[in-house]
Amino acid sequence: MPKTIREEIAASATTIVVKVGTRVLTDAAGRLDSQRIEQLAMQVHEVMESGRRVVLVSSGAVGAGVGRLGLAGRPTDLARLQAVAAVGQSMLVEVYERTLFRFGRHAAQILLTAEDLEHRTRYLNARNTILTLLELGAVPVINENDTVAVDELQTTFGDNDRLAAIVTNLIQAPLLVLLSDVDGLFDGDPDHPQSRVISTVTSLDDSIRAMARDCQGGLGKGGMASKLEAARLATAGGENVIIASGASPGVLTRIMAAEPVGTLFLGQPQTVAARKRWIGLTVQPRGTLVLDAGARQALVNQGRSLLAIGVVSVEGRFRKGDVVRLRDTEGREFARGLTNYSADDLDRIKGLRTNRIAEVLGHRPYDEVIHRDNMTVTMRSSTVTP
């Protein structure tokens, strides 16, 4: 009897990245729920007993700090947020180590910032450290370094969801599991009795994003929109993603048993080189190029390089060598790449044929605005299964 898609994914998932949200780890008062963490540790142990390796990307530092300090809620000013995160992070990793040690495992704390992962050498160093920890049988517990990541703390949604997707691409883990306080992606309002969890999404587009219903409030920062963006980043690199409820008993064990838990997002059927993963799925873009329909067709379907003639408009301030996002005229991002020209120069040569670049700029250092070897397609089409 042929295997189902979930059975094939479970069988091939030798390494799993599990992201755990604040709402999964804390109680209503904002304190760490030690019983929930112990259940999570037990599941991680069971998955590792099957010969698989597990990486945890864990939120909860601010929530843990709020509980330990006896605060009424999450602070709003930056200095207090950073201080509370510092208190909570030590508590968070302490609880992970204590609970994992009961099963003969050890937690290894890794704190990262976006800058760490956008610097190519530090990105590779982080990869080597995580893989070495896995070889040693430890459980890497990764979190954003909230005490110094100013911009990330001020972001409303998605910090650790995006971090989890980046880590998944970084170590090329076949499966990312996003554990939250929802059962998956619903086809309507999750509070409506007729809404149902979508079982499988083969690829992501605007129609899927429209199904996101964020539940704001409390201590957590992430929402469904954030998780869909994380799913887009991971599946663009060829990895699979499951969004499921962290409160569901034995959720990790059930996922690895190929049970129909949560919403499965299938990885795109292409191999993305390691450097292209970094360009297209990790580095934050410094600007945007809007392209015409012909240029998009040439890039996405024919694997061509981007020429100046296909650029309609230039947004942002960026330099040669920066990563920029590529959008169509309707505002949809479909690729990212390293630009050979600055924003100022591109604004002067946009829409021109290549042989006119020297005429306008006085020189023509490159024929291509972005070479295909320095570009990653990040968006195609979408299909869902009820």
DRENDO-1510 file (C-alpha; in Angstrom, 1 decimal, always signed):
<recs>
REC; n; res; u; v; w
REC; 1; MET; +0.0; +0.0; +0.0 .
REC; 2; PRO; +1.5; +3.4; -1.0 .
REC; 3; LYS; +2.4; +5.8; +1.7 .
REC; 4; THR; +0.4; +9.0; +2.3 .
REC; 5; ILE; +2.1; +12.4; +1.9 .
REC; 6; ARG; +2.3; +12.7; +5.7 .
REC; 7; GLU; +3.8; +9.3; +6.1 .
REC; 8; GLU; +6.5; +10.1; +3.5 .
REC; 9; ILE; +7.3; +13.4; +5.3 .
REC; 10; ALA; +7.4; +11.8; +8.7 .
REC; 11; ALA; +9.7; +9.1; +7.4 .
REC; 12; SER; +12.1; +11.6; +5.8 .
REC; 13; ALA; +12.1; +14.0; +8.7 .
REC; 14; THR; +15.4; +13.0; +10.3 .
REC; 15; THR; +15.8; +16.5; +11.7 .
REC; 16; ILE; +12.9; +18.6; +13.0 .
REC; 17; VAL; +12.7; +22.2; +14.0 .
REC; 18; VAL; +10.0; +22.9; +16.6 .
REC; 19; LYS; +8.9; +26.5; +17.3 .
REC; 20; VAL; +7.0; +26.9; +20.5 .
REC; 21; GLY; +5.0; +30.1; +21.1 .
REC; 22; THR; +4.6; +32.1; +24.3 .
REC; 23; ARG; +1.0; +31.2; +24.6 .
REC; 24; VAL; +1.9; +27.5; +24.6 .
REC; 25; LEU; +4.5; +27.9; +27.3 .
REC; 26; THR; +2.8; +30.2; +29.8 .
REC; 27; ASP; -0.4; +30.2; +31.8 .
REC; 28; ALA; -3.0; +32.9; +31.8 .
REC; 29; ALA; -1.0; +35.0; +34.4 .
REC; 30; GLY; +2.1; +35.0; +32.1 .
REC; 31; ARG; +4.1; +32.5; +34.2 .
REC; 32; LEU; +5.9; +29.6; +32.6 .
REC; 33; ASP; +3.7; +26.5; +32.8 .
REC; 34; SER; +6.2; +23.8; +34.1 .
REC; 35; GLN; +3.7; +21.0; +33.4 .
REC; 36; ARG; +3.3; +22.0; +29.7 .
REC; 37; ILE; +7.1; +22.3; +29.3 .
REC; 38; GLU; +7.6; +18.9; +30.9 .
REC; 39; GLN; +5.1; +17.4; +28.4 .
REC; 40; LEU; +7.0; +19.1; +25.6 .
REC; 41; ALA; +10.3; +17.7; +26.9 .
REC; 42; MET; +8.8; +14.2; +27.0 .
REC; 43; GLN; +7.7; +14.5; +23.4 .
REC; 44; VAL; +11.0; +15.8; +22.3 .
REC; 45; HIS; +12.7; +12.8; +24.0 .
REC; 46; GLU; +10.2; +10.4; +22.3 .
REC; 47; VAL; +11.0; +11.9; +18.9 .
REC; 48; MET; +14.8; +11.6; +19.6 .
REC; 49; GLU; +14.4; +8.0; +20.7 .
REC; 50; SER; +13.2; +7.2; +17.2 .
REC; 51; GLY; +16.6; +8.4; +15.9 .
REC; 52; ARG; +15.6; +11.9; +14.9 .
REC; 53; ARG; +17.2; +15.1; +15.9 .
REC; 54; VAL; +15.2; +18.1; +17.3 .
REC; 55; VAL; +15.9; +21.8; +17.5 .
REC; 56; LEU; +13.7; +24.0; +19.6 .
REC; 57; VAL; +13.0; +27.6; +18.7 .
REC; 58; SER; +11.4; +28.9; +21.9 .
REC; 59; SER; +9.6; +32.1; +22.7 .
REC; 60; GLY; +8.7; +32.9; +26.3 .
REC; 61; ALA; +11.6; +34.9; +27.7 .
REC; 62; VAL; +9.5; +38.1; +28.2 .
REC; 63; GLY; +6.6; +36.1; +29.5 .
REC; 64; ALA; +8.8; +34.2; +31.9 .
REC; 65; GLY; +10.3; +37.4; +33.1 .
REC; 66; VAL; +6.9; +39.0; +33.7 .
REC; 67; GLY; +5.9; +36.0; +35.8 .
REC; 68; ARG; +9.2; +35.9; +37.8 .
REC; 69; LEU; +9.2; +39.6; +38.5 .
REC; 70; GLY; +5.5; +39.6; +39.5 .
REC; 71; LEU; +4.5; +42.2; +36.9 .
REC; 72; ALA; +0.9; +42.8; +35.9 .
REC; 73; GLY; +1.6; +42.4; +32.2 .
REC; 74; ARG; +4.1; +42.9; +29.3 .
REC; 75; PRO; +6.0; +46.3; +29.6 .
REC; 76; THR; +5.6; +48.7; +26.7 .
REC; 77; ASP; +8.8; +50.6; +27.0 .
REC; 78; LEU; +12.0; +49.2; +25.4 .
REC; 79; ALA; +14.3; +49.4; +28.4 .
REC; 80; ARG; +11.9; +47.4; +30.6 .
REC; 81; LEU; +11.2; +44.9; +27.8 .
REC; 82; GLN; +14.9; +44.2; +27.5 .
REC; 83; ALA; +15.4; +43.9; +31.3 .
REC; 84; VAL; +12.4; +41.6; +31.6 .
REC; 85; ALA; +13.7; +39.4; +28.7 .
REC; 86; ALA; +17.1; +39.1; +30.4 .
REC; 87; VAL; +15.5; +37.9; +33.7 .
REC; 88; GLY; +13.1; +35.6; +31.8 .
REC; 89; GLN; +15.7; +34.0; +29.5 .
REC; 90; SER; +17.7; +32.6; +32.3 .
REC; 91; MET; +14.5; +31.1; +33.8 .
REC; 92; LEU; +13.4; +29.7; +30.4 .
REC; 93; VAL; +16.7; +27.8; +29.7 .
REC; 94; GLU; +16.8; +26.6; +33.3 .
REC; 95; VAL; +13.4; +25.0; +33.0 .
REC; 96; TYR; +14.3; +23.4; +29.6 .
REC; 97; GLU; +17.5; +22.0; +31.0 .
REC; 98; ARG; +15.8; +20.6; +34.2 .
REC; 99; THR; +13.0; +19.0; +32.3 .
REC; 100; LEU; +15.1; +17.5; +29.5 .
REC; 101; PHE; +17.7; +16.2; +32.0 .
REC; 102; ARG; +15.0; +14.0; +33.4 .
REC; 103; PHE; +15.1; +12.1; +30.1 .
REC; 104; GLY; +18.9; +12.1; +29.9 .
REC; 105; ARG; +19.0; +15.1; +27.5 .
REC; 106; HIS; +20.7; +18.5; +27.7 .
REC; 107; ALA; +19.5; +21.9; +26.5 .
REC; 108; ALA; +22.0; +24.1; +24.7 .
REC; 109; GLN; +21.1; +27.8; +24.7 .
REC; 110; ILE; +21.7; +29.8; +21.5 .
REC; 111; LEU; +20.7; +33.5; +21.3 .
REC; 112; LEU; +20.6; +35.1; +17.9 .
REC; 113; THR; +19.8; +38.5; +16.3 .
REC; 114; ALA; +18.8; +39.2; +12.7 .
REC; 115; GLU; +22.3; +40.8; +12.2 .
REC; 116; ASP; +23.9; +37.5; +13.2 .
REC; 117; LEU; +22.1; +35.7; +10.4 .
REC; 118; GLU; +22.4; +38.4; +7.8 .
REC; 119; HIS; +26.2; +38.4; +8.0 .
REC; 120; ARG; +27.3; +35.5; +5.8 .
REC; 121; THR; +30.2; +34.3; +8.0 .
REC; 122; ARG; +28.3; +34.4; +11.2 .
REC; 123; TYR; +25.4; +32.7; +9.5 .
REC; 124; LEU; +27.6; +29.8; +8.6 .
REC; 125; ASN; +29.1; +29.8; +12.1 .
REC; 126; ALA; +25.6; +29.5; +13.6 .
REC; 127; ARG; +24.9; +26.6; +11.2 .
REC; 128; ASN; +28.1; +24.8; +12.3 .
REC; 129; THR; +27.3; +25.2; +16.0 .
REC; 130; ILE; +23.8; +23.9; +15.7 .
REC; 131; LEU; +24.8; +20.9; +13.7 .
REC; 132; THR; +27.6; +20.1; +16.1 .
REC; 133; LEU; +25.2; +20.2; +19.0 .
REC; 134; LEU; +22.9; +17.8; +17.3 .
REC; 135; GLU; +25.8; +15.4; +16.7 .
REC; 136; LEU; +26.5; +15.6; +20.4 .
REC; 137; GLY; +22.9; +14.6; +21.2 .
REC; 138; ALA; +22.0; +18.0; +22.7 .
REC; 139; VAL; +18.8; +19.9; +22.1 .
REC; 140; PRO; +19.6; +23.4; +20.8 .
REC; 141; VAL; +17.1; +25.9; +22.3 .
REC; 142; ILE; +17.2; +28.9; +20.1 .
REC; 143; ASN; +15.7; +32.3; +20.9 .
REC; 144; GLU; +16.0; +35.8; +19.7 .
REC; 145; ASN; +18.4; +37.9; +21.8 .
REC; 146; ASP; +15.7; +40.2; +23.0 .
REC; 147; THR; +18.2; +42.2; +25.3 .
REC; 148; VAL; +19.9; +43.7; +22.2 .
REC; 149; ALA; +17.5; +43.1; +19.3 .
REC; 150; VAL; +15.8; +46.5; +19.5 .
REC; 151; ASP; +14.0; +46.4; +16.2 .
REC; 152; GLU; +12.7; +42.9; +16.7 .
REC; 153; LEU; +11.2; +43.7; +20.1 .
REC; 154; GLN; +9.3; +46.6; +18.6 .
REC; 155; THR; +7.9; +44.4; +15.8 .
REC; 156; THR; +4.3; +43.4; +16.4 .
REC; 157; PHE; +4.3; +39.9; +14.9 .
REC; 158; GLY; +6.5; +37.2; +13.6 .
REC; 159; ASP; +9.9; +37.4; +15.2 .
REC; 160; ASN; +10.4; +33.8; +16.3 .
REC; 161; ASP; +8.2; +32.4; +13.6 .
REC; 162; ARG; +10.5; +33.9; +11.1 .
REC; 163; LEU; +13.6; +32.9; +13.1 .
REC; 164; ALA; +12.3; +29.3; +13.1 .
REC; 165; ALA; +11.9; +29.3; +9.3 .
REC; 166; ILE; +15.4; +30.7; +8.9 .
REC; 167; VAL; +16.9; +28.0; +11.2 .
REC; 168; THR; +15.0; +25.4; +9.2 .
REC; 169; ASN; +16.6; +26.7; +6.0 .
REC; 170; LEU; +19.9; +27.2; +7.7 .
REC; 171; ILE; +20.3; +23.5; +8.7 .
REC; 172; GLN; +18.0; +22.2; +5.8 .
REC; 173; ALA; +15.7; +20.4; +8.3 .
REC; 174; PRO; +13.0; +18.5; +6.3 .
REC; 175; LEU; +10.3; +19.6; +8.7 .
REC; 176; LEU; +9.3; +22.7; +10.7 .
REC; 177; VAL; +6.6; +22.4; +13.3 .
REC; 178; LEU; +5.0; +25.6; +14.5 .
REC; 179; LEU; +3.2; +25.0; +17.8 .
REC; 180; SER; +0.7; +27.7; +18.8 .
REC; 181; ASP; -2.6; +28.1; +20.5 .
REC; 182; VAL; -4.6; +27.3; +17.3 .
REC; 183; ASP; -5.3; +24.0; +15.7 .
REC; 184; GLY; -4.0; +25.1; +12.2 .
REC; 185; LEU; -5.1; +27.3; +9.4 .
REC; 186; PHE; -8.9; +27.6; +9.2 .
REC; 187; ASP; -11.0; +28.2; +6.0 .
REC; 188; GLY; -12.9; +30.9; +7.9 .
REC; 189; ASP; -13.2; +32.6; +11.2 .
REC; 190; PRO; -11.8; +30.1; +13.8 .
REC; 191; ASP; -14.6; +31.1; +16.2 .
REC; 192; HIS; -17.3; +30.2; +13.7 .
REC; 193; PRO; -18.6; +26.6; +14.3 .
REC; 194; GLN; -18.7; +25.8; +10.5 .
REC; 195; SER; -15.0; +26.7; +10.0 .
REC; 196; ARG; -12.7; +23.8; +9.4 .
REC; 197; VAL; -8.9; +23.3; +9.6 .
REC; 198; ILE; -7.3; +23.1; +6.2 .
REC; 199; SER; -5.4; +19.8; +6.0 .
REC; 200; THR; -2.9; +20.5; +3.3 .
REC; 201; VAL; -1.6; +23.6; +1.4 .
REC; 202; THR; +0.6; +22.8; -1.6 .
REC; 203; SER; +1.9; +26.3; -2.0 .
REC; 204; LEU; +1.2; +29.8; -0.7 .
REC; 205; ASP; -0.4; +32.9; -2.4 .
REC; 206; ASP; -2.6; +35.8; -1.5 .
REC; 207; SER; -5.7; +33.6; -1.3 .
REC; 208; ILE; -4.1; +31.6; +1.5 .
REC; 209; ARG; -2.9; +34.7; +3.4 .
REC; 210; ALA; -6.5; +36.0; +3.3 .
REC; 211; MET; -7.5; +33.1; +5.5 .
REC; 212; ALA; -5.3; +34.2; +8.3 .
REC; 213; ARG; -7.1; +35.3; +11.4 .
REC; 214; ASP; -4.8; +36.9; +14.0 .
REC; 215; CYS; -5.8; +36.7; +17.7 .
REC; 216; GLN; -4.0; +39.6; +19.3 .
REC; 217; GLY; -3.4; +40.3; +22.9 .
REC; 218; GLY; -1.7; +38.7; +25.8 .
REC; 219; LEU; +2.1; +38.2; +26.0 .
REC; 220; GLY; +2.7; +36.6; +22.6 .
REC; 221; LYS; +3.7; +38.5; +19.5 .
REC; 222; GLY; +3.1; +36.0; +16.8 .
REC; 223; GLY; -0.2; +35.4; +14.9 .
REC; 224; MET; -1.4; +33.3; +11.9 .
REC; 225; ALA; -0.1; +35.9; +9.4 .
REC; 226; SER; +3.3; +35.5; +11.0 .
REC; 227; LYS; +3.1; +31.8; +10.8 .
REC; 228; LEU; +2.1; +31.9; +7.1 .
REC; 229; GLU; +5.1; +34.0; +6.3 .
REC; 230; ALA; +7.3; +31.5; +8.2 .
REC; 231; ALA; +5.7; +28.7; +6.2 .
REC; 232; ARG; +6.4; +30.7; +2.9 .
REC; 233; LEU; +10.0; +31.1; +3.8 .
REC; 234; ALA; +10.5; +27.4; +4.7 .
REC; 235; THR; +8.5; +25.9; +1.9 .
REC; 236; ALA; +10.3; +28.1; -0.6 .
REC; 237; GLY; +13.5; +26.3; +0.4 .
REC; 238; GLY; +11.9; +22.9; -0.1 .
REC; 239; GLU; +11.1; +22.1; +3.5 .
REC; 240; ASN; +7.7; +21.1; +4.9 .
REC; 241; VAL; +5.8; +22.9; +7.6 .
REC; 242; ILE; +3.0; +21.9; +10.0 .
REC; 243; ILE; +1.1; +24.5; +12.1 .
REC; 244; ALA; -0.6; +22.8; +15.0 .
REC; 245; SER; -1.8; +23.4; +18.6 .
REC; 246; GLY; +0.8; +23.0; +21.3 .
REC; 247; ALA; -1.9; +22.3; +23.8 .
REC; 248; SER; -3.0; +19.2; +21.9 .
REC; 249; PRO; -1.9; +16.1; +23.9 .
REC; 250; GLY; +1.1; +14.3; +22.3 .
REC; 251; VAL; +1.1; +16.6; +19.3 .
REC; 252; LEU; +4.7; +16.0; +18.3 .
REC; 253; THR; +4.4; +12.2; +18.7 .
REC; 254; ARG; +1.2; +12.3; +16.6 .
REC; 255; ILE; +2.8; +14.3; +13.9 .
REC; 256; MET; +5.6; +11.9; +13.6 .
REC; 257; ALA; +3.1; +9.1; +13.5 .
REC; 258; ALA; +1.7; +10.8; +10.4 .
REC; 259; GLU; -1.7; +11.6; +12.0 .
REC; 260; PRO; -3.7; +14.4; +10.3 .
REC; 261; VAL; -2.8; +17.0; +12.9 .
REC; 262; GLY; -2.9; +20.7; +12.0 .
REC; 263; THR; -2.2; +22.2; +8.6 .
REC; 264; LEU; +0.5; +20.8; +6.4 .
REC; 265; PHE; +2.3; +23.1; +4.0 .
REC; 266; LEU; +4.2; +21.2; +1.4 .
REC; 267; GLY; +7.8; +22.2; +0.4 .
REC; 268; GLN; +8.2; +23.5; -3.1 .
REC; 269; PRO; +9.6; +20.8; -5.5 .
REC; 270; GLN; +13.0; +22.4; -6.1 .
REC; 271; THR; +16.4; +22.3; -4.7 .
REC; 272; VAL; +17.7; +25.7; -3.4 .
REC; 273; ALA; +21.5; +26.1; -3.1 .
REC; 274; ALA; +22.8; +27.1; +0.3 .
REC; 275; ARG; +23.9; +30.5; -0.8 .
REC; 276; LYS; +20.5; +31.2; -2.5 .
REC; 277; ARG; +18.8; +30.2; +0.8 .
REC; 278; TRP; +20.8; +32.9; +2.5 .
REC; 279; ILE; +20.0; +35.5; -0.2 .
REC; 280; GLY; +16.3; +34.8; -0.6 .
REC; 281; LEU; +15.2; +33.4; +2.7 .
REC; 282; THR; +17.3; +35.0; +5.4 .
REC; 283; VAL; +18.7; +38.5; +4.7 .
REC; 284; GLN; +16.2; +41.3; +5.1 .
REC; 285; PRO; +15.8; +43.3; +1.9 .
REC; 286; ARG; +17.1; +46.9; +1.8 .
REC; 287; GLY; +14.8; +48.0; -1.0 .
REC; 288; THR; +12.3; +46.9; -3.7 .
REC; 289; LEU; +12.2; +46.7; -7.5 .
REC; 290; VAL; +8.9; +46.6; -9.2 .
REC; 291; LEU; +9.0; +44.6; -12.4 .
REC; 292; ASP; +6.8; +44.4; -15.5 .
REC; 293; ALA; +4.9; +41.1; -16.4 .
REC; 294; GLY; +7.5; +40.2; -19.0 .
REC; 295; ALA; +10.4; +40.4; -16.6 .
REC; 296; ARG; +8.5; +38.3; -14.0 .
REC; 297; GLN; +7.8; +35.7; -16.6 .
REC; 298; ALA; +11.4; +35.5; -17.6 .
REC; 299; LEU; +12.7; +35.2; -14.1 .
REC; 300; VAL; +10.2; +32.8; -12.6 .
REC; 301; ASN; +9.4; +30.5; -15.6 .
REC; 302; GLN; +12.6; +30.7; -17.6 .
REC; 303; GLY; +15.3; +31.2; -15.0 .
REC; 304; ARG; +16.6; +34.4; -16.6 .
REC; 305; SER; +18.6; +37.2; -15.1 .
REC; 306; LEU; +17.0; +40.6; -14.4 .
REC; 307; LEU; +17.8; +43.3; -16.9 .
REC; 308; ALA; +17.2; +47.0; -16.5 .
REC; 309; ILE; +14.5; +47.1; -19.2 .
REC; 310; GLY; +12.2; +45.0; -17.0 .
REC; 311; VAL; +12.4; +47.4; -14.0 .
REC; 312; VAL; +9.3; +49.7; -13.6 .
REC; 313; SER; +10.2; +51.5; -10.4 .
REC; 314; VAL; +12.7; +51.6; -7.6 .
REC; 315; GLU; +11.8; +51.9; -3.9 .
REC; 316; GLY; +14.1; +52.4; -0.9 .
REC; 317; ARG; +17.8; +53.4; -0.4 .
REC; 318; PHE; +20.2; +50.6; -1.1 .
REC; 319; ARG; +23.7; +50.0; -2.4 .
REC; 320; LYS; +25.3; +47.7; -4.8 .
REC; 321; GLY; +25.5; +44.2; -3.3 .
REC; 322; ASP; +22.4; +44.6; -1.1 .
REC; 323; VAL; +19.5; +42.2; -1.2 .
REC; 324; VAL; +16.3; +43.7; -2.7 .
REC; 325; ARG; +12.9; +42.2; -3.1 .
REC; 326; LEU; +11.2; +41.9; -6.5 .
REC; 327; ARG; +7.5; +42.6; -6.9 .
REC; 328; ASP; +5.1; +42.7; -9.7 .
REC; 329; THR; +3.0; +45.8; -10.6 .
REC; 330; GLU; +0.2; +44.5; -8.2 .
REC; 331; GLY; +2.6; +44.6; -5.2 .
REC; 332; ARG; +3.2; +40.8; -4.9 .
REC; 333; GLU; +6.7; +39.8; -4.0 .
REC; 334; PHE; +8.0; +36.8; -6.0 .
REC; 335; ALA; +11.8; +36.9; -5.7 .
REC; 336; ARG; +14.8; +38.4; -4.0 .
REC; 337; GLY; +18.3; +38.9; -5.1 .
REC; 338; LEU; +21.7; +40.7; -4.8 .
REC; 339; THR; +21.6; +43.9; -6.9 .
REC; 340; ASN; +24.6; +44.9; -9.1 .
REC; 341; TYR; +23.5; +48.6; -9.0 .
REC; 342; SER; +22.6; +51.1; -6.3 .
REC; 343; ALA; +19.1; +52.6; -5.9 .
REC; 344; ASP; +20.3; +55.9; -7.5 .
REC; 345; ASP; +21.9; +54.3; -10.5 .
REC; 346; LEU; +18.9; +51.9; -11.0 .
REC; 347; ASP; +16.5; +54.8; -10.9 .
REC; 348; ARG; +18.4; +56.4; -13.8 .
REC; 349; ILE; +18.6; +53.2; -16.0 .
REC; 350; LYS; +15.2; +51.5; -15.2 .
REC; 351; GLY; +13.3; +50.6; -18.3 .
REC; 352; LEU; +16.4; +51.0; -20.6 .
REC; 353; ARG; +17.9; +48.4; -22.8 .
REC; 354; THR; +21.3; +47.1; -21.7 .
REC; 355; ASN; +23.2; +48.8; -24.5 .
REC; 356; ARG; +22.1; +52.2; -23.2 .
REC; 357; ILE; +23.4; +51.9; -19.6 .
REC; 358; ALA; +26.8; +53.3; -20.4 .
REC; 359; GLU; +25.2; +56.2; -22.3 .
REC; 360; VAL; +23.3; +57.2; -19.1 .
REC; 361; LEU; +25.8; +56.2; -16.3 .
REC; 362; GLY; +29.1; +56.8; -18.2 .
REC; 363; HIS; +30.0; +53.1; -17.8 .
REC; 364; ARG; +28.3; +49.7; -17.7 .
REC; 365; PRO; +29.9; +47.5; -15.0 .
REC; 366; TYR; +27.2; +44.8; -15.4 .
REC; 367; ASP; +24.8; +43.7; -18.1 .
REC; 368; GLU; +22.4; +42.3; -15.5 .
REC; 369; VAL; +20.7; +44.2; -12.6 .
REC; 370; ILE; +20.5; +40.9; -10.8 .
REC; 371; HIS; +22.2; +37.8; -12.1 .
REC; 372; ARG; +20.2; +34.6; -11.9 .
REC; 373; ASP; +22.9; +32.9; -9.8 .
REC; 374; ASN; +22.2; +35.6; -7.1 .
REC; 375; MET; +18.4; +35.4; -7.2 .
REC; 376; THR; +15.9; +33.2; -5.4 .
REC; 377; VAL; +12.2; +32.8; -6.4 .
REC; 378; THR; +10.1; +33.0; -3.3 .
REC; 379; MET; +6.5; +32.8; -4.6 .
REC; 380; ARG; +4.7; +30.7; -7.1 .
REC; 381; SER; +1.0; +29.6; -6.9 .
REC; 382; SER; -1.3; +28.0; -4.3 .
REC; 383; THR; -3.5; +24.9; -3.9 .
REC; 384; VAL; -5.4; +23.7; -0.8 .
REC; 385; THR; -6.9; +20.4; +0.4 .
REC; 386; PRO; -9.8; +20.5; +2.9 .
</recs>
